[in-house]
Amino acid sequence: LGLITVAALLPAEWDVRLVNRNTEELADADLAWADIVMTGGMLPQRNDTLHIIAMCHACGKPVVVGGPDVTSSPALYSAANFQVLGEAEEIMDGFIAAWRRGDRQGVFEAPMGKTDVTKSPLPRFDLLKLDQYLHVGVQFSRGCPFSCEFCDIIELYGRVPRTKTNAQVMAELDALYALGYRGHVDFVDDNLIGNKKALKKFLPDLRRWQEEKDFPFEFSTEASINLADDPDLLRSLSDTNFFAIFVGIESPDTDSLVLMQKKQNTRRSLQQSIETIHKAGIFVNAGFIVGFDSEKGSVAQGMIDCIEDTSIPVCMVGLLYALPTTQLTRRLLAEGRLFSGGEQTQSGDQCTAGLNFETRRPRRDVLDDYRTVLAAIYDPVAYFGRVRRLGRMLKRGRAHRMIKGDLRSFVRLMFRIHRAGPGTAGPFWRMMLDCALHNPRALPYVVMTSALYLHLGPFSRQVIAEIDREIADVDHGRWHAPPVMRPVE
């Protein structure tokens, strides 16, 4: 979404070609065709972005890099010809002018969290090869009102959520609709309910658009747990055809939540809140983190119990990572606990690249807790048990609308899940039968959630194997803490 928004900011007469590195190879012919290469992304894309910069230099092509990671760690991208730091909308004109006058290097920087998103252009959705996407992203707002210590959203985009106009978002949906796209659209907002007042003015227009077009889209997004406190807003989201939401739970431990400044999660029952959201017909995916300073002993069983009690099938569990611009990083640096070079990642994922600092608990204990949680929650009996309970709770007011190829895809998916690995077939089919008997309207959604196990099962086993190697290194004295960074006097 970032790159196709940048593409829309370029002069209309420039020819633009998009290569998605998740699904396509960057061929020599692509580089030969281009006068300039523009790339960038987030922390998991860092290694590949640096590789692309090297490729461009090897064939004499100037390269521009932008996005959250270069904004947070510009020194790591010093090899790029140009850096676009911060939100691009109000600084791309400066870059284009510099390019046209012959400049071949430069840094263009926007003040953090100040960009007027009502000036953001219609993204170039036409550049996407839509058949390569499980869902397409749109954005309504930027920023989040909370101040979680480990999160860089407030550092990059501010604590006052800025929203596009209703007309802007409708134009984006019109563009997707005109391209023939149907199905899942994700609102990529940092916290969709961060500006509730604006959202409540937006949702009636969005619902009318959906009704006029006979509900061509199903929506997902990210929001904070206090969504469960607002039944009218929940109902409005459900009526507009939101079906999934990502919530950062992080930890079931109150002390950890207070220390990380995520107090909004302490003011309510997590189990009751998640159940309320499920009963509104919206299923929850959740984030959890292991490695906080406040962990006084093993946290594994408490986290497993929380995940089971809330019946959340898909849980993104990671090791705590101190991102470059966060309050957490500044605190660890002041305490002399942040590893030197800790911003570097080898694996490109948060699951094996975390703990870039001296932990309060023994590192081995933190790693052992992490592998224990992953092994428990992604065991097929446990996973499909949570899907089964979700299937009973999910009260969808609107049936899933089949689009071309859906039925054939569902049948193929079911047989792939059946063969997904040892111990998978029995729990999967028992879950399917239970849903068919007790809540058949939820069947498309439990199949969707089950299909994710095709990735989550193997990936969890891959991560566990890597963590086991790290534990063995600690046990055999092969792991040595890197030197820590010292604050500049």
C-alpha positions in Angstrom: 0.0 0.0 0.0 2.9 2.3 0.8 4.6 1.8 -2.6 1.4 2.2 -4.6 0.6 5.4 -2.7 4.1 6.7 -3.6 3.5 5.7 -7.2 0.4 7.9 -7.2 2.6 10.8 -6.0 4.9 10.6 -9.0 4.4 12.7 -12.2 1.6 11.2 -14.4 3.9 11.0 -17.4 6.4 8.6 -15.6 6.0 5.0 -16.4 5.9 2.9 -13.3 6.3 -0.9 -12.9 5.6 -2.7 -9.6 7.5 -5.9 -8.6 6.2 -7.5 -5.4 9.2 -9.3 -3.8 6.8 -11.7 -1.9 5.6 -13.2 -5.1 7.9 -12.2 -7.9 11.5 -12.2 -8.8 13.2 -8.9 -9.6 14.7 -9.7 -13.0 17.6 -8.1 -14.7 15.2 -7.0 -17.4 13.2 -5.0 -14.8 16.4 -3.1 -13.7 17.5 -2.6 -17.3 14.1 -1.0 -18.1 14.1 1.4 -15.1 15.8 4.8 -14.8 15.3 4.7 -11.0 14.3 2.1 -8.5 12.2 2.9 -5.4 11.9 0.4 -2.6 11.6 0.1 1.2 9.5 -1.4 4.0 9.5 -2.4 7.6 12.1 -4.2 9.7 11.3 -7.7 8.3 12.1 -6.4 4.8 15.4 -4.9 5.8 17.7 -7.6 4.6 16.0 -7.8 1.2 15.9 -4.0 0.9 19.7 -3.8 1.4 20.1 -6.6 -1.1 18.0 -4.6 -3.7 20.2 -1.5 -3.1 23.3 -3.6 -3.8 21.7 -5.1 -6.9 20.9 -1.5 -8.2 24.5 -0.3 -7.6 25.8 -3.3 -9.4 24.0 -2.3 -12.5 24.4 1.4 -12.1 20.8 2.3 -11.2 20.1 5.0 -8.6 17.9 3.8 -5.8 15.4 5.6 -3.5 14.5 4.0 -0.1 11.7 4.9 2.1 9.3 3.5 4.7 9.3 2.9 8.5 12.6 1.1 8.8 14.8 3.6 7.0 12.9 6.4 8.9 13.9 4.6 12.2 17.4 3.6 11.2 18.6 5.8 8.3 22.3 5.1 9.0 21.8 1.5 8.0 20.6 2.6 4.5 23.4 5.0 3.8 24.2 3.1 0.6 21.0 4.3 -1.0 21.2 7.3 -3.3 18.1 8.9 -1.8 16.3 8.5 1.5 12.7 9.5 2.0 12.2 9.7 5.8 8.7 9.9 7.3 5.4 10.1 5.5 5.9 10.7 1.8 2.9 12.8 0.8 4.3 16.3 1.5 7.9 15.7 0.6 7.8 13.8 -2.7 7.5 17.1 -4.6 10.9 18.0 -3.2 12.4 14.7 -4.3 10.9 15.0 -7.8 12.2 18.5 -8.2 15.7 17.4 -7.1 15.7 14.5 -9.6 14.6 16.8 -12.4 17.4 19.2 -11.8 19.9 16.4 -11.9 20.5 15.6 -8.3 21.5 11.9 -7.8 21.6 11.8 -4.0 19.8 13.4 -1.1 17.7 13.1 2.0 14.1 14.3 2.2 12.5 14.3 5.6 8.9 14.9 6.8 8.1 16.0 10.5 6.9 13.0 12.3 3.1 12.5 12.6 2.2 15.9 11.0 1.3 14.9 7.4 -2.2 15.9 6.3 -3.6 12.6 5.2 -6.6 14.3 3.5 -4.0 15.1 0.8 -3.0 11.5 0.3 -3.7 10.4 -3.3 -5.7 7.5 -4.6 -3.3 4.6 -4.4 -2.3 3.0 -7.8 -4.3 -0.3 -7.2 -4.1 -0.8 -10.9 -0.4 -1.7 -10.5 -1.2 -4.7 -8.3 -1.5 -8.2 -9.7 -4.6 -8.8 -7.7 -4.6 -12.6 -8.2 -1.4 -12.7 -6.0 -3.2 -11.3 -3.0 -5.2 -13.0 -0.3 -6.5 -9.5 0.6 -5.8 -5.9 -0.4 -5.1 -3.0 2.0 -6.7 0.4 2.4 -6.1 3.0 5.1 -8.5 5.3 7.0 -6.3 6.7 9.7 -2.7 6.9 11.0 -1.5 7.0 14.6 -2.7 5.6 17.9 -3.7 7.4 21.1 -2.0 4.9 23.4 1.7 5.0 24.5 2.9 1.3 24.7 6.6 1.3 25.6 7.6 -1.3 23.0 5.7 0.2 20.1 7.1 2.6 17.5 3.7 3.6 16.0 3.4 6.7 18.2 7.0 7.6 17.4 6.5 7.3 13.6 2.9 8.5 13.2 2.0 10.3 16.5 -0.6 9.9 19.2 -3.3 11.9 17.5 -4.9 9.7 14.9 -5.3 11.6 11.6 -8.1 10.4 9.3 -8.8 10.6 5.6 -12.1 12.0 4.4 -15.0 9.6 3.9 -15.0 10.5 0.2 -11.3 9.6 -0.1 -11.8 6.0 1.2 -15.0 5.6 -0.9 -13.0 6.5 -3.9 -10.4 3.9 -3.0 -13.1 1.2 -2.7 -14.6 2.4 -6.0 -11.3 1.9 -7.6 -10.9 -1.6 -6.3 -14.4 -2.4 -7.3 -13.9 -1.1 -10.8 -10.8 -3.3 -11.2 -13.1 -6.3 -10.5 -11.7 -7.1 -7.1 -14.1 -8.8 -4.6 -13.6 -10.3 -1.2 -11.3 -9.5 1.7 -10.1 -5.9 2.2 -7.9 -5.0 5.2 -8.0 -1.6 6.9 -4.3 -1.4 7.7 -4.8 1.3 10.4 -2.6 1.2 13.5 -5.8 1.4 15.6 -9.0 1.8 13.6 -10.9 3.0 16.8 -8.1 5.4 17.8 -10.4 8.3 16.6 -13.8 6.9 17.5 -15.6 10.1 16.6 -14.3 10.1 13.1 -14.9 6.4 12.7 -18.5 6.6 13.8 -19.1 9.3 11.1 -17.4 7.1 8.6 -19.1 3.7 9.1 -22.6 4.8 8.0 -21.2 5.9 4.7 -19.2 2.7 4.4 -22.3 0.7 5.1 -24.4 2.6 2.5 -21.6 2.0 -0.1 -21.6 -1.7 0.8 -25.4 -1.9 0.5 -25.4 -0.1 -2.9 -22.8 -2.6 -4.3 -24.4 -5.6 -2.6 -21.6 -6.1 -0.1 -18.7 -7.0 -2.4 -16.1 -6.7 0.4 -15.5 -8.3 3.8 -13.2 -6.2 6.1 -10.6 -6.8 8.7 -8.5 -4.4 10.8 -6.5 -3.8 13.9 -7.9 -2.2 17.1 -7.4 -2.0 20.8 -9.3 -4.2 23.2 -11.6 -1.3 24.4 -13.6 -1.9 21.3 -15.5 -4.4 23.4 -16.7 -1.6 25.7 -18.7 0.0 22.9 -21.6 -2.2 21.8 -22.9 0.3 19.3 -19.6 0.6 17.5 -19.2 -3.2 17.5 -22.6 -3.6 16.0 -21.8 -1.0 13.4 -18.6 -2.7 12.4 -20.4 -6.0 12.1 -23.3 -4.5 10.1 -20.7 -3.0 7.7 -19.2 -6.5 7.2 -16.1 -6.5 9.4 -15.3 -10.1 10.2 -11.8 -10.1 11.8 -9.7 -7.9 14.0 -6.2 -8.0 15.3 -5.8 -7.1 19.0 -2.5 -6.7 20.9 -3.1 -8.6 24.1 0.7 -9.0 24.8 0.5 -10.5 28.2 -2.2 -11.8 30.6 0.0 -10.5 33.5 -1.2 -7.1 35.0 2.2 -6.1 36.2 3.6 -6.6 32.7 0.8 -4.6 31.1 1.3 -1.7 33.6 5.1 -1.6 33.0 4.7 -1.6 29.2 2.2 1.2 29.6 -0.7 -0.9 28.1 -3.0 0.0 30.9 -6.1 -0.2 28.6 -5.7 -4.0 28.8 -5.9 -4.0 32.6 -9.3 -2.2 32.9 -11.4 -5.1 31.7 -11.7 -8.9 31.6 -9.8 -10.0 28.6 -11.8 -13.2 28.3 -15.1 -11.4 28.5 -14.0 -8.7 26.1 -12.9 -11.2 23.4 -16.1 -13.2 23.9 -18.1 -10.0 23.4 -16.3 -9.3 20.1 -16.8 -12.9 18.9 -20.5 -12.8 19.7 -20.7 -9.6 17.6 -19.6 -11.8 14.6 -16.0 -10.6 14.5 -13.2 -13.1 15.2 -10.1 -12.0 17.0 -6.4 -12.6 16.1 -4.0 -11.6 18.9 -0.5 -10.6 19.6 1.5 -11.9 22.6 5.1 -11.1 23.7 7.5 -13.0 25.9 10.5 -11.3 27.6 9.2 -8.3 29.6 11.2 -7.1 32.6 8.2 -7.6 34.9 8.1 -11.4 34.4 8.9 -12.7 37.9 9.0 -16.4 36.9 7.7 -18.7 34.1 4.9 -17.0 32.1 4.3 -19.9 29.7 1.3 -21.6 31.4 -0.4 -18.3 32.1 -0.1 -17.3 28.5 -1.3 -20.7 27.3 -4.3 -20.5 29.7 -5.2 -17.0 28.4 -5.1 -18.2 24.8 -7.2 -21.2 25.5 -9.7 -19.4 27.7 -10.2 -16.7 25.0 -10.5 -19.3 22.2 -8.2 -17.3 19.9 -6.9 -19.6 17.2 -4.3 -17.3 15.6 -1.9 -15.9 18.0 1.2 -14.0 16.9 3.6 -14.8 19.7 7.0 -13.1 19.6 10.1 -12.5 21.7 10.3 -8.9 22.9 12.4 -6.8 20.5 13.6 -3.2 21.2 12.7 -1.3 18.0 15.0 1.6 17.2 12.8 4.6 18.1 10.8 3.3 21.1 10.6 4.3 24.7 11.8 0.8 25.5 15.0 1.2 23.5 15.7 4.6 25.2 15.2 3.0 28.6 17.4 0.0 27.9 20.1 2.2 26.4 20.0 4.4 29.6 20.3 1.2 31.7 23.2 -0.1 29.7 21.3 -3.2 28.6 20.8 -2.7 24.9 23.1 -4.8 22.7 25.4 -3.0 20.4 24.2 -3.7 16.8 21.0 -5.1 18.3 19.0 -3.3 15.6 20.4 -5.8 13.0 18.3 -8.8 12.3 19.5 -12.0 10.6 16.2 -13.9 10.2 13.9 -11.0 9.3 11.1 -12.1 11.6 10.2 -11.3 15.2 10.0 -14.9 16.2 13.7 -15.7 16.2 15.2 -12.2 16.2 14.0 -10.9 19.5 15.7 -10.3 22.9 18.3 -7.8 21.5 19.0 -6.7 25.1 20.1 -8.2 28.5 16.9 -9.8 29.9 16.0 -9.5 33.6 15.2 -13.2 33.8 17.8 -15.8 32.7 17.8 -15.8 28.9 17.4 -19.5 28.8 14.2 -19.3 30.9 12.7 -16.7 28.5 13.5 -18.9 25.5 12.1 -22.0 27.2 8.9 -20.2 28.0 8.6 -19.1 24.4 9.1 -22.5 22.9 6.7 -24.0 25.5 3.9 -21.6 24.4 4.4 -22.2 20.7 4.4 -26.0 21.1 1.2 -25.9 23.2 -0.9 -23.5 21.2 0.0 -24.8 17.7 -0.4 -28.5 18.6 -3.2 -29.5 16.2 -5.6 -30.7 18.9 -5.3 -27.4 20.8 -5.5 -25.2 17.6 -8.6 -26.9 16.1 -10.1 -27.0 19.6 -10.0 -23.2 19.7 -11.3 -23.0 16.1 -14.2 -25.3 17.2 -15.1 -23.0 20.2 -14.8 -20.0 18.0 -17.2 -21.6 15.5 -19.8 -21.9 18.2 -19.4 -18.3 19.4 -19.2 -16.5 16.1 -22.6 -15.0 15.5 -22.3 -13.7 11.9 -25.3 -11.6 10.9 -24.4 -11.8 7.3 -23.5 -15.0 5.4 -20.2 -15.2 3.6 -20.7 -14.3 0.0 -19.2 -16.8 -2.4 -17.2 -15.3 -5.2 -15.9 -17.0 -8.3 -13.7 -19.9 -7.4 -14.6 -19.9 -3.6 -16.3 -23.3 -3.5 -13.6 -25.0 -5.4 -10.9 -23.3 -3.3 -12.7 -24.3 -0.1 -12.8 -28.0 -1.1 -9.1 -27.9 -2.1 -8.3 -26.2 1.2 -10.1 -28.8 3.3 -8.2 -31.7 1.7 -4.9 -29.8 2.1 -5.7 -29.2 5.8 -6.6 -32.9 6.1 -3.1 -33.7 5.0 -1.3 -30.8 6.8 0.7 -33.0 9.2 0.5 -35.7 11.8 -2.5 -35.4 14.1 -4.3 -32.7 12.1 -7.0 -34.6 10.2 -9.0 -35.9 13.2 -9.2 -32.5 15.1 -10.0 -30.7 11.9 -12.9 -32.9 10.8 -14.4 -33.0 14.3 -14.3 -29.2 14.4 -16.0 -29.0 10.9 -18.7 -31.4 12.0 -19.3 -29.4 15.2 -19.6 -26.1 13.3 -21.9 -27.7 10.7 -24.2 -28.9 13.5 -24.2 -25.9 15.8 -23.4 -22.8 13.7 -23.3 -23.5 9.9 -23.1 -19.8 9.1 -19.6 -19.7 10.6 -18.3 -22.5 8.4 -16.5 -20.3 5.8 -14.7 -18.5 8.7 -13.6 -21.7 10.5 -12.3 -23.0 7.1 -10.5 -19.7 6.6 -8.9 -19.9 10.1 -8.1 -23.6 9.6 -6.3 -22.8 6.3 -3.9 -20.6 8.2 -2.7 -23.7 10.0 -1.1 -24.7 6.7 1.4 -22.0 7.5 1.2 -21.8 11.3 1.8 -25.5 12.0 5.0 -25.8 10.0 6.3 -22.3 10.9 5.8 -22.9 14.6 7.8 -26.1 14.3 10.5 -24.3 12.4 10.7 -21.6 15.1 10.7 -24.2 17.9 13.7 -25.9 16.3 15.6 -22.6 16.1 14.8 -21.8 19.7 15.9 -25.3 20.8 19.3 -24.5 19.1 19.5 -21.2 20.9 18.8 -23.0 24.2 21.4 -25.6 23.5 23.9 -22.8 22.7 23.2 -21.3 26.1 23.4 -24.7 27.9 26.8 -25.5 26.3 28.3 -22.0 26.8 28.3 -21.2 23.1 26.1 -18.1 23.5 27.8 -15.0 24.7 26.1 -11.7 25.1 27.1 -9.1 22.6 28.6 -5.8 23.9 26.0 -3.3 25.1 25.6 0.2 23.7 26.6 3.1 25.9 24.5 6.3 26.0 26.2 9.3 24.4 27.2 11.7 27.2 
